[in-house]
């Protein structure tokens, strides 16, 4: 059938579009914000994308409209859809009914690290020879000569081996706590009914739809209530917000993970920056020696290994898989390297948009670059997420970026609060109001061995490529 997706360039909806196409449907979509990497991925896959939300995009009427959670009443295409009784559903509901039914779902939930951990887990299972489906809110990086792996990770989603009433398939999914649609205010992950669930962490976020942390914990517990007793919950040890959620009621065995501490699953650092660590689960051991860095990456890798072990992958094989893991786009992705005339400058793109994510990213970078005492870290940060735009975490901004040597905060015109007041004269931190100003400032002041980390969950006016070009001149 012909499916039209409203909000198709969002990370979730874009990945869903590819699954719908692989199910044999004709897929088109509309979006007001068309930018790479998702737009490029969709266009390369033959999915037609239309700019804006015109009613004409639904003429002639598709057989089904999948409505993204960014859609609101009053949008022209939404009103046309309702007035003309065109069948519609939410993305999570479509996924549950057409893809996840009968499968063993491995869901990765948490405030931070969902995309990276989901990618790690999908990579481990595929590397181990399990034809696993997956949906990732990002674009995987692939550095392998294995054609089977190249094919599976060509896009941010993969249908994998199907399942029916007589047999079980697997599907790994990034389980987002954000709401499903304007007509379904439940968290997306409530639809997924996982058998194996990773609860990575839990902090206050999404201030536009959740009043407080307790409201998010309620949604997490709704998912916990549906995990079967023969399933598994995997979560870090001593995370109070998660323990409080579990206390509301849990009927599923739990594995707890930790770093250098006694727990069901343990990671022991070999390198301080997290680029090498040992894994232990009872008598099962292994070592990961990979390109990733930061304690958050180690924690993400550990829960992914535990989840894979729960469906039959040995610790040794899972560690081998992660040692060959290339990462995903926009998670400390090297997007530019200037190596000429004595310069050795690197530019990285990172998705961090919450104070905790900013801090952990910079901590990993600091340890990663520490062998070079001349290398300074520049952090360029756009407060773009809905929670950031509301100013919920204003008081945490300056401390979250304090590990960087130079910090530039971007103050967009549509921000209703002052970033300048929020950082309150923090050392080595400044505010700029245009990307051109940021680029010119860095180009004039950057050292020959420095690294720039650009953090945003949006396109950021294409600053990444513009900066690399300016530094090369």
FIKOLVEX-469582 format. One line per 4 residues: number of its first residue (from 1); for each residue x, y, z of N, C-alpha, C. Coordinates in pm, whole numbers. Each point is the difference from the previous one (the first is absolute). Layout:
NUM) X:Y:Z:X:Y:Z:X:Y:Z ~ ...
//
This chain:
1) 84:-120:0:-84:120:0:88:125:0 ~ -61:114:-28:71:127:1:-9:59:140 ~ 114:20:63:8:59:133:69:136:-12 ~ -61:102:59:62:132:6:33:31:145
5) 123:48:24:47:26:137:16:150:21 ~ -71:53:99:12:140:37:109:13:106 ~ 106:76:-33:115:11:90:102:-107:-31 ~ 23:-28:-127:78:-117:-41:149:13:27
9) 52:121:17:144:16:17:46:-8:145 ~ -92:-20:93:41:-27:136:74:-132:5 ~ 88:-16:98:83:-120:4:-82:-127:9 ~ -107:3:81:-85:-119:13:-83:-22:-126
13) -64:105:-48:-92:-15:-112:75:-34:-130 ~ 120:55:-16:78:-35:-118:37:-147:-1 ~ 39:-51:116:33:-143:10:-123:-85:-25 ~ -115:44:52:-125:-72:-21:-39:-3:-147
17) 26:111:-69:-32:7:-143:73:-109:-78 ~ 125:-26:36:78:-102:-69:-55:-140:28 ~ -46:-23:124:-62:-129:32:-128:-20:-79 ~ -81:105:-8:-126:-10:-75:27:-28:-147
21) 104:62:-54:38:-26:-138:42:-146:-18 ~ 78:-51:97:47:-138:-9:-112:-102:19 ~ -110:43:61:-118:-85:11:-78:-6:-131 ~ 42:79:-97:-62:-2:-131:-94:114:-30
25) -8:98:90:-90:112:-19:67:112:-81 ~ -82:80:-67:47:123:-63:1:108:106 ~ 113:65:21:13:96:110:39:137:-53 ~ -75:101:42:34:140:-24:-7:71:135
29) 44:126:2:-4:70:128:14:150:-13 ~ -38:68:106:11:145:7:77:39:125 ~ 74:111:-10:69:54:117:37:145:-25 ~ 0:77:107:37:141:-9:149:19:17
33) 68:-99:58:144:10:26:71:-116:-69 ~ 40:24:-122:66:-103:-79:150:25:2 ~ 76:-84:74:145:17:5:66:-136:21 ~ 127:-11:-43:73:-127:17:25:-27:148
37) 29:-128:39:22:-112:-93:-129:-72:-39 ~ -112:24:74:-120:-78:-27:-57:29:-137 ~ -3:127:-43:-57:33:-130:78:-69:-112 ~ 132:0:13:84:-66:-101:-26:-149:-3
41) -11:-61:117:-24:-143:9:-132:-38:-66 ~ -105:78:24:-132:-28:-57:0:18:-152 ~ 61:108:-45:4:26:-144:78:-109:-73 ~ 109:-43:59:79:-108:-61:-76:-131:-4
45) -96:-16:93:-81:-122:4:-124:11:-89 ~ -14:111:-71:-111:16:-92:-130:46:62 ~ 7:60:121:-120:51:66:-16:147:-35 ~ -113:36:-58:-24:138:-40:-35:85:121
49) 71:112:15:-23:91:113:-53:133:-55 ~ -108:48:62:-61:127:-39:23:103:110 ~ 30:124:-41:29:106:96:-129:59:55 ~ -7:13:134:-118:59:63:-110:-101:24
53) -119:52:39:-113:-87:33:-127:46:-72 ~ 11:5:-129:-113:43:-82:-104:-111:-12 ~ -127:38:-7:-107:-96:-21:15:-71:-134 ~ 66:66:-96:18:-62:-132:87:-125:7
57) 79:-13:108:84:-120:15:-85:-125:23 ~ -125:21:40:-92:-111:26:-103:-12:-111 ~ 33:52:-117:-90:-8:-116:77:-62:-117 ~ -46:-113:-54:-112:-80:50:32:-62:137
61) -103:-38:70:16:-47:137:78:-130:8 ~ 100:-6:87:68:-129:24:-94:-94:75 ~ 36:-126:2:-83:-96:73:21:7:151 ~ 113:56:42:28:17:143:97:115:19
65) -26:80:104:92:106:39:60:-37:135 ~ 132:1:9:68:-19:128:40:139:50 ~ -48:34:117:12:136:51:113:8:103 ~ 100:82:-28:111:20:92:-42:78:123
69) 73:-15:109:-43:64:124:29:150:3 ~ 65:53:-102:19:144:-9:-122:69:-63 ~ -93:-78:-54:-118:56:-64:-101:49:105 ~ -63:114:-31:-98:59:91:-127:33:-76
73) -108:15:74:-122:50:-60:24:140:-55 ~ -61:29:-113:18:129:-65:94:-7:-118 ~ 82:-103:-6:87:-19:-118:-88:-41:-118 ~ 23:61:-114:-90:-17:-115:-22:-147:-36
77) 107:-76:-10:-13:-141:-39:-76:-81:106 ~ 21:33:127:-71:-71:108:-149:28:-8 ~ -37:125:-18:-141:35:-8:-66:-64:-122 ~ 70:-3:-112:-54:-63:-121:-20:-149:23
81) 96:-64:65:-8:-143:30:-123:-31:86 ~ -22:81:102:-115:-23:90:-132:30:-69 ~ -6:110:-71:-125:40:-65:-43:-97:-109 ~ 96:-65:-63:-33:-92:-110:6:-147:42
85) 8:-22:130:-5:-136:59:101:-96:-65 ~ 121:52:-24:106:-87:-52:52:-84:117 ~ 9:-131:-16:48:-84:111:139:45:47 ~ 19:3:131:129:44:55:34:-79:126
89) 129:1:32:48:-67:120:128:69:45 ~ 50:-38:116:129:53:46:112:-92:-47 ~ 121:52:2:115:-82:-38:19:-122:89 ~ -1:18:133:15:-116:88:-108:-105:-17
93) -124:43:-25:-108:-95:-18:18:-80:-129 ~ 39:69:-107:26:-69:-127:111:-103:20 ~ 105:39:69:112:-90:23:-43:-122:79 ~ -79:22:105:-46:-111:83:-84:-100:-79
97) -87:50:-87:-95:-86:-71:60:-68:-123 ~ 96:66:-65:49:-51:-128:142:-58:4 ~ 76:30:106:139:-46:6:30:-81:125 ~ -44:45:115:42:-60:127:-83:-121:43
101) -117:-14:-58:-88:-110:39:72:-134:-13 ~ -3:-80:104:58:-135:7:152:0:17 ~ 65:115:-1:146:1:13:42:15:146 ~ 122:-46:28:66:29:127:58:140:-13
105) -61:97:67:42:139:-10:103:30:109 ~ 114:55:-41:101:48:92:-4:152:-5 ~ -50:62:106:-24:144:1:102:71:87 ~ 53:111:-51:100:78:73:-61:134:39
109) -24:18:130:-62:122:52:97:75:90 ~ -26:127:23:84:81:87:10:142:-51 ~ 38:91:86:14:140:-39:116:19:-97 ~ 110:-70:23:120:16:-81:46:-135:-56
113) 63:7:-115:67:-118:-55:-86:-99:-73 ~ -128:34:-24:-89:-98:-65:48:-36:-140 ~ 29:101:-79:38:-27:-139:129:-80:-8 ~ 101:42:76:129:-69:-3:-15:-144:49
117) -70:-20:111:-14:-135:56:-81:-89:-92 ~ -105:53:-60:-80:-77:-95:86:-46:-118 ~ 82:91:-50:89:-34:-111:99:-107:40 ~ 59:15:119:94:-101:50:-65:-138:8
121) -119:-5:56:-69:-128:18:-35:-63:-134 ~ -53:80:-93:-32:-51:-133:127:-51:-70 ~ 108:74:16:127:-40:-61:48:-133:57 ~ -5:-16:132:45:-124:63:-79:-119:-54
125) -132:12:-5:-84:-112:-44:26:-34:-146 ~ 8:103:-84:29:-25:-141:140:-59:-18 ~ 97:51:73:137:-50:-7:5:-147:40 ~ -86:-37:96:-4:-139:48:-79:-91:-93
129) -53:55:-109:-71:-82:-98:-149:-9:20 ~ -56:79:91:-145:1:23:-61:109:-87 ~ -85:-37:-94:-58:96:-94:-108:82:71 ~ 45:99:73:-85:80:88:-50:126:-70
133) -127:29:14:-52:127:-45:33:108:100 ~ 0:125:-44:27:108:95:-55:132:-52 ~ -22:91:93:-34:139:-33:83:88:93 ~ 83:83:-61:92:86:73:-31:145:-34
137) 4:86:99:-25:143:-24:124:71:-48 ~ 72:-59:-91:122:59:-54:48:-84:-117 ~ 116:36:-54:54:-70:-116:128:-71:41 ~ 4:-134:-6:120:-74:42:119:26:-92
141) 119:-1:59:123:2:-77:47:-144:-17 ~ 42:-37:-118:39:-138:-27:140:-1:-58 ~ 88:-73:67:138:-14:-46:34:-149:-2 ~ -49:-69:-100:21:-143:-10:-6:-43:-147
145) 67:-109:-31:-5:-56:-135:-107:-109:-10 ~ -67:-28:110:-103:-104:3:-125:53:-71 ~ -34:-57:-116:-113:49:-79:-132:-15:74 ~ -13:-106:78:-125:-20:74:-21:113:101
149) 105:39:70:-10:110:95:-18:133:-72 ~ 67:17:-111:-16:123:-78:-145:18:-43 ~ -62:-109:-43:-138:5:-45:-96:29:115 ~ 23:-64:115:-90:18:114:5:143:51
153) 120:61:2:15:133:58:12:109:-105 ~ -60:-25:-115:0:100:-106:-81:122:42 ~ -105:-25:78:-89:107:45:-18:-7:152 ~ -81:89:52:-22:7:145:-106:-98:48
157) -57:-76:-90:-94:-106:40:16:-118:-95 ~ -39:-116:49:17:-124:-77:-110:-95:45 ~ -69:-60:-97:-115:-83:33:41:-131:66 ~ 108:-59:-46:47:-125:59:-91:-118:-27
161) 33:-112:61:-78:-122:-16:-138:18:61 ~ -101:-27:-79:-137:17:49:-35:-112:96 ~ -108:20:73:-46:-100:96:-150:-15:-13 ~ -49:-118:35:-143:-23:1:-34:-84:122
165) -121:-53:2:-46:-75:117:85:-125:27 ~ 72:-48:-101:72:-126:16:149:16:29 ~ 50:121:-6:143:19:22:31:140:48 ~ 115:17:66:34:128:60:112:68:-77
169) -21:127:-33:105:84:-54:37:103:106 ~ 103:79:-29:46:100:96:-8:139:-62 ~ -25:98:85:-2:138:-46:52:90:112 ~ 100:80:-34:60:94:96:-53:139:-30
173) -49:68:101:-61:131:-24:39:101:106 ~ 22:120:-46:22:114:90:-136:39:59 ~ -13:-16:130:-130:16:67:-10:138:63 ~ -57:91:-73:-8:140:40:-118:22:95
177) 21:85:102:-108:31:94:-86:117:-45 ~ 35:63:-112:-80:111:-51:-137:-51:-43 ~ -98:89:-8:-136:-45:-31:-12:-46:-145 ~ -107:-76:-28:-15:-67:-129:-56:89:-109
181) -100:82:33:-66:86:-100:-93:97:72 ~ -53:96:-74:-90:96:64:-127:-66:51 ~ -33:-118:-55:-120:-73:42:34:-118:92 ~ 127:-18:32:43:-110:87:117:50:84
185) -29:41:124:102:63:83:81:-100:82 ~ -17:-129:-25:84:-99:66:141:4:-60 ~ 99:-39:83:136:-9:-51:8:-103:-112 ~ 89:24:-96:14:-91:-113:24:-143:46
189) 88:-15:102:41:-135:38:-111:-86:59 ~ -111:61:39:-112:-77:54:-56:-94:-107 ~ 17:37:-125:-52:-82:-110:87:-123:-29 ~ 124:0:47:96:-98:-50:-2:-135:71
193) -48:-5:123:-13:-125:76:127:-86:-8 ~ 111:50:52:127:-73:-13:5:-126:84 ~ 83:-95:-42:33:-117:80:131:25:75 ~ 95:67:-66:124:43:64:0:153:-1
197) 19:60:118:-4:147:9:124:53:69 ~ 66:93:-66:110:74:62:-56:131:53 ~ 19:26:128:-34:129:60:132:69:32 ~ 48:80:-93:138:51:7:21:100:113
201) -93:89:20:9:108:98:-135:72:-1 ~ -20:92:91:-127:71:4:18:133:70 ~ -9:108:-79:8:136:53:-119:80:-54 ~ -16:120:54:-109:85:-47:35:60:-136
205) -88:-18:-95:16:53:-135:-139:15:-60 ~ -5:51:-122:-129:20:-71:-97:82:85 ~ 50:116:43:-81:87:87:-124:52:-71 ~ -6:-13:-132:-119:46:-74:-118:-93:18
209) 25:-128:41:-113:-91:18:-5:-66:138 ~ 110:5:76:2:-60:133:17:108:105 ~ -87:-1:101:6:102:105:119:-18:92 ~ 41:-124:21:109:-27:94:55:-140:-26
213) 102:-38:77:60:-132:-16:-100:-111:29 ~ -86:20:98:-98:-102:37:-92:-35:-115 ~ -33:100:-83:-86:-26:-116:71:-92:-100 ~ 130:16:-16:76:-86:-90:11:-141:60
217) 21:-6:130:9:-131:67:-130:-79:-17 ~ -112:69:1:-129:-67:-21:-4:-66:-136 ~ 47:70:-103:1:-58:-134:97:-118:-8 ~ 116:13:64:94:-112:3:-64:-122:67
221) -75:24:105:-62:-113:69:-110:-62:-83 ~ -67:78:-82:-100:-57:-91:66:-104:-91 ~ 122:29:-46:71:-98:-83:43:-120:84 ~ 53:25:120:45:-108:87:-113:-98:29
225) -121:50:13:-115:-86:31:-32:-99:-111 ~ 52:26:-121:-30:-87:-113:113:-95:-36 ~ 114:9:69:112:-90:-29:-30:-135:63 ~ 2:-109:-77:-40:-131:54:96:-50:108
229) -49:-93:79:81:-54:110:114:-88:-51 ~ -7:-46:-125:112:-75:-58:91:90:-84 ~ -17:131:15:86:96:-67:114:43:90 ~ 58:116:-29:112:49:80:3:152:-4
233) 29:60:116:27:143:11:147:17:31 ~ 66:89:-72:143:26:21:15:149:29 ~ 62:33:114:9:139:42:123:21:87 ~ 53:123:4:118:25:82:-31:-9:149
237) 97:-44:75:-13:-12:145:-6:139:65 ~ -78:12:107:-3:120:83:-44:126:-75 ~ -95:-15:-91:-61:117:-64:-135:23:67 ~ -6:98:89:-115:14:88:-131:20:-75
241) 2:80:-106:-123:27:-74:-56:-128:-63 ~ 88:-90:-43:-45:-127:-56:-45:-96:110 ~ 74:-3:111:-40:-87:111:-137:40:53 ~ -27:130:7:-132:47:46:-109:-43:-97
245) 33:-1:-129:-97:-44:-101:-29:-148:16 ~ 102:-81:21:-17:-145:17:-82:-31:125 ~ 16:82:103:-74:-23:125:-151:11:-18 ~ -43:65:-107:-143:11:-26:-61:-134:-38
249) 86:-96:-30:-44:-134:-37:83:-55:-114 ~ 53:-120:16:80:-62:-105:-17:-151:9 ~ -24:-65:-113:-25:-143:-6:103:-72:-87 ~ 110:68:-28:100:-49:-94:137:-4:67
253) 80:-104:-23:136:-4:56:83:118:-48 ~ 90:48:87:83:117:-31:148:-36:7 ~ 75:44:-100:146:0:6:44:144:21 ~ 86:23:99:55:134:23:145:5:-44
257) 39:113:-55:135:17:-54:73:109:77 ~ 133:-4:-4:78:103:69:140:10:-59 ~ 65:108:34:138:24:-41:89:-13:123 ~ 90:-99:-5:94:-24:111:-71:-21:133
261) -109:-76:0:-75:-25:123:-66:-137:-12 ~ -35:-58:113:-66:-131:-1:-144:14:-49 ~ -35:-77:-100:-136:-1:-54:-13:-123:-89 ~ -118:-18:-59:-19:-115:-90:93:7:-120
265) 21:121:-50:90:24:-113:94:113:38 ~ 129:-20:-24:100:100:38:89:36:-118 ~ 37:128:-7:102:46:-94:117:55:81 ~ 120:-39:-39:121:48:66:87:70:-102
269) 30:128:24:77:78:-96:143:-51:-12 ~ 45:-13:-123:141:-26:-28:68:131:-38 ~ -72:83:-79:45:134:-35:-94:101:64 ~ 56:106:56:-79:99:74:-109:63:-86
273) 27:16:-129:-99:65:-87:-110:-94:-46 ~ 3:-127:46:-105:-95:-36:21:-68:-134 ~ 114:22:-63:24:-60:-131:32:-149:9 ~ 22:-48:123:21:-144:20:-49:-36:139
277) -82:-107:10:-50:-42:130:-30:-149:0 ~ 6:-59:119:-35:-140:20:-146:-11:40 ~ -64:-109:-37:-139:-29:37:-3:-131:78 ~ -81:-3:107:-11:-122:80:-145:-24:38
281) -45:-123:-21:-133:-45:44:18:-141:52 ~ 13:-15:131:30:-132:56:134:-48:-52 ~ -1:-118:-62:123:-56:-58:22:46:-144 ~ -94:76:-54:11:46:-138:76:132:-5
285) 103:6:-81:80:122:-10:32:32:-145 ~ 39:124:-23:41:44:-132:62:138:10 ~ 60:45:-109:65:131:-4:-45:75:-124 ~ -35:127:19:-36:88:-110:114:99:-22
289) 50:7:-122:105:94:-39:-51:70:-125 ~ -55:120:16:-76:62:-107:37:145:-23 ~ -70:63:-96:28:139:-37:-79:100:84 ~ -91:-48:84:-83:88:82:79:47:122
293) -51:103:68:62:49:122:-105:55:93 ~ 36:17:127:-91:55:99:-66:-107:84 ~ -23:32:127:-64:-97:90:-142:-31:-44 ~ -68:99:-59:-136:-25:-48:1:-106:-111
297) 103:1:-84:10:-102:-105:23:-138:58 ~ 83:-8:105:24:-128:66:-129:-54:61 ~ -74:87:68:-127:-44:59:-99:-45:-107 ~ -6:74:-111:-89:-39:-109:41:-135:-58
301) 131:-19:-18:48:-125:-54:-28:-118:91 ~ 12:22:131:-21:-108:96:-145:-50:-2 ~ -98:92:-2:-139:-45:-2:-35:-65:-133 ~ 64:45:-109:-24:-63:-130:53:-144:-1
305) 117:-21:60:58:-135:9:-91:-90:83 ~ -51:51:113:-88:-78:86:-129:-37:-73 ~ -56:94:-76:-124:-26:-74:21:-106:-107 ~ 114:9:-70:30:-99:-103:20:-139:62
309) 65:-4:115:21:-128:70:-134:-62:37 ~ -97:84:33:-133:-49:40:-72:-72:-113 ~ 40:26:-126:-62:-69:-114:99:-94:-68 ~ 108:-37:72:84:-108:-48:136:33:-55
313) 43:126:7:132:38:-51:101:-7:115 ~ 111:-68:-19:99:-12:105:64:135:31 ~ 51:14:121:68:123:39:120:25:-90 ~ 74:-105:-28:119:13:-85:-37:50:-139
317) -107:-55:-59:-42:41:-134:-52:144:2 ~ -74:36:104:-53:136:10:113:101:13 ~ 103:-33:77:114:89:15:76:14:-132 ~ 12:-110:-72:63:5:-132:-79:91:-93
321) -132:-10:7:-85:84:-86:22:148:30 ~ 1:37:129:17:141:35:141:49:-31 ~ 97:-89:2:136:39:-38:8:36:-148 ~ -102:-40:-78:-9:33:-142:-115:96:-29
325) -46:72:103:-114:92:-13:50:138:-39 ~ -58:58:-106:47:128:-53:-76:120:56 ~ -114:-21:67:-78:110:55:-114:41:-90 ~ -55:119:26:-110:52:-81:24:148:-29
329) -65:48:-102:13:140:-35:-49:89:114 ~ 68:113:15:-37:103:95:23:-40:145 ~ 80:-102:26:44:-32:136:152:2:-3 ~ 57:115:33:145:24:-13:49:-49:-136
333) -74:37:-103:38:-37:-137:100:102:-54 ~ 113:-48:-45:100:87:-60:-49:42:-138 ~ -32:129:-16:-55:49:-127:99:85:-78 ~ 114:30:60:99:78:-70:136:-8:66
337) 104:-13:-81:137:-6:52:87:90:-86 ~ 59:101:61:87:93:-71:143:-34:37 ~ 74:-50:-97:137:-47:25:92:58:-107 ~ 34:127:16:89:65:-96:59:127:64
341) 114:40:-51:68:122:48:16:0:152 ~ 33:-117:56:21:-8:144:-127:-14:81 ~ -115:0:-65:-127:-13:71:-37:-147:18 ~ -59:-30:112:-55:-134:25:-130:16:77
345) -98:59:-68:-129:36:62:-107:-101:-39 ~ -81:-41:96:-109:-94:-25:-133:64:39 ~ -103:-27:-80:-134:50:27:-94:-118:17 ~ -71:-5:112:-90:-110:32:-144:49:8
349) -91:-88:-36:-143:26:10:-57:-92:108 ~ -73:57:96:-58:-81:107:-143:46:28 ~ -86:-97:34:-143:23:17:-36:52:139 ~ 98:14:90:-29:35:140:-86:126:9
353) -113:-9:73:-89:115:15:-63:7:139 ~ 61:-68:96:-44:1:139:126:20:83 ~ -4:75:111:121:26:77:80:-125:35 ~ -66:-109:37:73:-122:33:74:-54:-122
357) -66:0:-116:62:-48:-123:118:88:-41 ~ -15:131:17:110:92:-32:120:-30:89 ~ -25:-17:129:109:-26:95:71:-132:-28 ~ -77:-106:-24:63:-131:-23:75:-3:-133
361) -51:68:-101:70:7:-128:133:72:15 ~ 0:112:72:123:75:18:99:-73:90 ~ -52:-74:98:88:-79:86:74:-107:-82 ~ -75:-69:-87:61:-100:-87:102:62:-94
365) -34:117:-55:92:67:-93:127:44:71 ~ -17:52:120:117:47:77:98:-114:24 ~ -52:-115:39:87:-116:25:58:-55:-129 ~ -76:7:-105:45:-50:-130:116:83:-54
369) -7:133:19:101:89:-56:113:31:98 ~ -7:-53:121:96:37:105:146:-27:-34 ~ 33:-103:-83:142:-20:-31:66:118:-69 ~ -79:90:-61:55:117:-68:-25:123:87
373) 102:48:75:-21:112:92:-30:132:-70 ~ 30:7:-129:-25:125:-74:-142:7:-55 ~ -70:-111:3:-134:-2:-61:-104:60:92 ~ -69:100:-48:-109:63:74:-133:-42:-63
377) -102:-12:84:-133:-40:-48:-91:122:-6 ~ -57:20:-118:-102:104:-20:-136:-69:-4 ~ -93:48:81:-137:-51:-2:-92:108:-55 ~ -73:-35:-106:-97:92:-60:-137:-63:20
381) -89:67:75:-123:-66:46:-122:82:-39 ~ -95:-68:-64:-129:62:-34:-108:-55:94 ~ -62:84:83:-111:-45:85:-129:-11:-82 ~ -18:-116:-61:-106:-13:-100:-116:-90:41
385) 23:-98:89:-107:-93:38:-116:76:64 ~ -117:-62:4:-116:66:61:26:36:146 ~ 67:-89:72:31:27:140:96:118:12 ~ 101:4:-85:94:111:0:-69:132:-34
389) -88:-4:-100:-70:123:-40:-85:56:113 ~ -53:-87:84:-79:46:115:87:53:113 ~ 130:-21:-10:90:51:103:3:-82:127 ~ -48:-123:-7:-13:-84:119:134:-24:68
393) 106:-16:-79:131:-35:57:98:117:-1 ~ -50:122:5:87:116:-10:116:-3:99 ~ -30:-35:124:101:3:105:108:-104:-15 ~ -23:-99:-89:97:-108:-18:88:19:-121
397) -27:103:-80:71:15:-127:150:23:20 ~ 35:103:74:143:32:17:78:-115:63 ~ -48:-62:109:75:-113:56:14:-117:-97 ~ -103:-23:-82:4:-116:-90:111:11:-104
401) 38:123:-34:101:23:-105:135:39:56 ~ 17:-6:131:120:53:64:128:-76:-35 ~ -12:-123:-49:119:-78:-35:63:47:-131 ~ -73:73:-80:56:52:-125:90:119:30
405) 98:22:-86:91:113:18:-62:130:-50 ~ -83:-11:-103:-72:116:-54:-142:-45:-31 ~ -98:78:44:-141:-35:-22:-70:116:-68 ~ -69:-30:-110:-83:100:-67:-144:-49:2
409) -86:73:67:-144:-30:1:-67:83:-108 ~ -86:-65:-75:-75:69:-105:-133:48:56 ~ -30:129:-20:-128:57:44:-86:25:-123 ~ -90:-95:-36:-85:22:-117:-105:108:28
413) -49:59:-106:-96:111:15:-129:-43:65 ~ -38:-129:-14:-130:-45:53:8:-51:144 ~ 112:21:67:14:-45:139:-52:110:92 ~ -91:-35:92:-66:100:84:75:33:128
417) 116:-59:20:78:29:120:144:28:-39 ~ 74:62:87:135:46:-31:104:-105:40 ~ 72:-50:-99:109:-93:29:111:74:75 ~ 20:127:-34:100:81:68:-24:3:150
421) -125:22:40:-33:1:143:16:-138:62 ~ -29:-104:-78:7:-137:52:143:-41:33 ~ 95:35:-88:138:-40:26:68:95:99 ~ -55:119:17:40:92:108:151:20:7
425) 60:31:-113:141:32:-2:93:-116:27 ~ -42:-123:-29:84:-118:24:131:12:-78 ~ 107:-48:61:133:11:-57:7:-69:-137 ~ 58:69:-96:23:-53:-136:-129:-34:-74
429) -114:56:43:-127:-25:-67:-57:132:-50 ~ -50:-1:-124:-54:120:-60:-126:-33:-79 ~ -74:101:-40:-125:-17:-75:9:77:-130 ~ -43:-63:-109:-4:65:-130:-135:-22:-65
433) -39:90:-88:-137:-1:-53:-9:-37:-147 ~ 110:-37:-62:-6:-46:-139:107:-104:-24 ~ -27:-89:-92:99:-104:-32:121:62:-71 ~ -22:105:-77:113:66:-66:96:58:103
437) -56:59:106:83:56:107:81:-110:68 ~ -64:-114:23:68:-114:63:115:-49:-87 ~ -27:-18:-128:101:-51:-93:120:95:-8 ~ -27:130:-12:107:99:-11:85:2:128
441) -66:-8:114:72:3:128:92:-121:14 ~ -50:-117:-34:82:-121:12:115:4:-100 ~ -28:38:-123:104:4:-103:114:94:37 ~ -31:108:70:102:98:37:76:-37:126
445) -57:-87:84:59:-23:132:41:-145:29 ~ -34:-92:-86:26:-141:29:149:-31:-10 ~ 46:-92:86:139:-43:-5:20:-112:-100 ~ 123:-22:-39:29:-96:-106:-29:-145:37
449) -9:-30:130:-25:-138:43:-138:-17:62 ~ -88:97:-13:-127:0:73:-106:-88:-65 ~ -103:-31:80:-116:-77:-48:-127:79:30 ~ -92:0:-95:-129:69:16:-110:-105:6
453) -83:7:103:-115:-90:12:-127:84:-10 ~ -76:-23:-106:-125:74:-22:-115:-85:51 ~ -79:53:95:-106:-78:64:-137:63:-27 ~ -85:-80:-63:-136:43:-32:-80:-121:-43
457) -131:3:22:-85:-108:-51:-72:41:-128 ~ 54:103:-66:-58:45:-127:108:25:-104 ~ -36:65:-108:94:26:-108:98:111:28 ~ -34:90:94:86:110:45:51:82:-118
461) -90:24:-96:29:86:-116:122:-45:-79 ~ 28:-132:4:112:-53:-77:136:49:46 ~ 11:34:130:123:59:52:119:-95:-13 ~ -23:-130:3:109:-96:-2:84:13:-128
465) -67:-8:-112:71:10:-128:59:138:-23 ~ -73:103:41:48:138:-18:128:24:82 ~ 2:-55:122:117:18:85:121:-72:-58 ~ -20:-124:-44:111:-75:-59:57:75:-120
469) -88:52:-84:45:74:-118:79:124:39 ~ -47:72:104:68:121:44:138:-33:57 ~ 11:-111:69:129:-38:60:98:-51:-103 ~ -48:-46:-113:87:-50:-104:61:112:-84
473) -62:118:6:48:114:-80:118:70:68
//
